[in-house]
């Protein structure tokens, strides 16, 4: 069982449920109010990787809705959609519609691009020794970890901010 990611240019698609789990076991069905994980054949949901948070959104059937609060990468190439059944029931074999939160994906994408702009600006202002040591990219913020010999001065920080803002304005 694996999941194919088909979400670079799609935020909604139809797929088939292959595995359902509660917080403790594999199950054949999830009912209204239950917390669990849904695994499907193909997904538009980006899973948490490399410091970037996974997508949120909904998975629907004609009679059910599952609110996805996290998307995780699982062993063996599986993508887990973690969340809660908010209406109805989901069964293994169901055909479902997966819908990524469009605004959240766009904001995460913007913050991902901003990490690259920030990295370039830091290297331009501080020197080529600056390397990314980690990051967090989410819809509402980014964190960029790097090593340098000292804390940035107010002047260096202003130069970095000015360069990033100029690149953003350039589009």
Residue pairs with C-beta under 8 A, 6 or more apart in sequence:
1 18
1 19
1 39
1 76
1 78
2 76
2 77
2 78
3 18
3 39
3 40
3 41
3 42
3 43
3 77
3 78
3 79
4 41
4 42
4 43
5 42
5 43
5 44
5 45
5 46
5 47
5 79
6 13
6 42
6 43
6 44
7 43
7 44
7 45
7 46
7 55
7 100
10 44
11 44
11 57
11 99
11 100
11 102
11 105
12 44
12 97
12 98
12 99
12 100
13 42
13 43
13 44
13 97
13 98
14 95
14 96
14 97
14 98
15 40
15 41
15 42
15 43
15 95
15 96
15 98
16 40
16 41
16 93
16 94
16 95
16 96
17 38
17 39
17 40
17 90
17 91
17 92
17 93
17 94
17 95
17 96
18 39
18 40
18 41
18 92
19 26
19 37
19 38
19 39
19 78
19 92
20 26
20 27
20 28
20 29
20 30
20 36
20 37
20 38
20 39
20 90
20 91
20 92
21 27
21 36
21 37
21 39
21 80
22 30
22 34
22 35
22 36
23 35
23 36
27 36
28 91
28 92
29 89
29 90
29 91
29 92
30 36
30 38
30 66
30 85
30 89
30 90
31 85
31 88
31 89
32 85
32 86
32 87
32 88
32 89
33 84
33 85
34 84
34 85
35 83
35 84
36 82
36 83
36 84
36 85
37 72
37 80
37 81
37 82
37 83
38 59
38 66
38 68
38 80
38 81
38 83
38 90
38 96
39 74
39 78
39 79
39 80
39 81
40 59
40 79
40 81
40 96
40 98
43 71
43 79
43 81
43 98
44 55
44 98
44 100
45 54
45 55
45 57
45 68
45 71
45 79
45 81
45 98
45 100
46 52
46 54
46 55
46 71
46 100
46 105
46 108
47 54
47 55
47 71
47 72
47 73
47 79
47 80
48 54
48 70
48 71
48 72
48 73
49 73
50 135
51 134
51 135
51 136
51 137
52 108
52 112
52 135
52 137
52 138
53 70
53 108
53 136
53 137
53 138
53 139
54 70
54 71
54 72
55 68
55 71
55 100
55 101
55 104
55 105
55 108
56 68
56 69
56 70
56 71
56 100
56 101
56 104
57 68
57 98
57 99
57 100
57 101
57 104
58 65
58 66
58 67
58 68
58 98
58 99
59 65
59 66
59 68
59 81
59 83
59 90
59 96
59 97
59 98
59 99
60 66
60 96
60 97
60 99
61 88
61 90
61 94
61 95
61 96
61 97
63 87
63 88
63 89
64 85
64 87
64 88
64 89
64 90
65 85
65 86
65 87
65 88
66 81
66 83
66 84
66 85
66 86
66 90
66 96
67 83
67 84
67 86
68 81
68 82
68 83
69 82
69 83
69 84
70 82
70 83
71 79
71 80
71 81
71 82
72 79
72 80
72 82
73 79
73 80
74 80
81 98
90 96
103 139
104 139
105 139
107 139
107 140
108 137
108 138
108 139
111 137
111 138
111 139
111 141
111 142
112 137
112 142
114 142
114 164
114 168
115 132
115 135
115 137
115 142
115 144
117 163
117 164
117 167
117 168
118 142
118 144
118 160
118 164
119 130
119 132
119 144
119 146
120 163
120 167
121 159
121 160
121 163
121 164
121 167
122 130
122 144
122 146
122 148
122 160
123 130
124 163
125 156
125 159
125 160
125 163
126 148
126 152
126 156
129 147
129 148
130 146
130 147
130 148
131 146
131 147
132 144
132 145
132 146
133 145
133 146
133 147
134 143
134 145
135 142
135 143
135 144
135 145
136 142
136 143
152 160
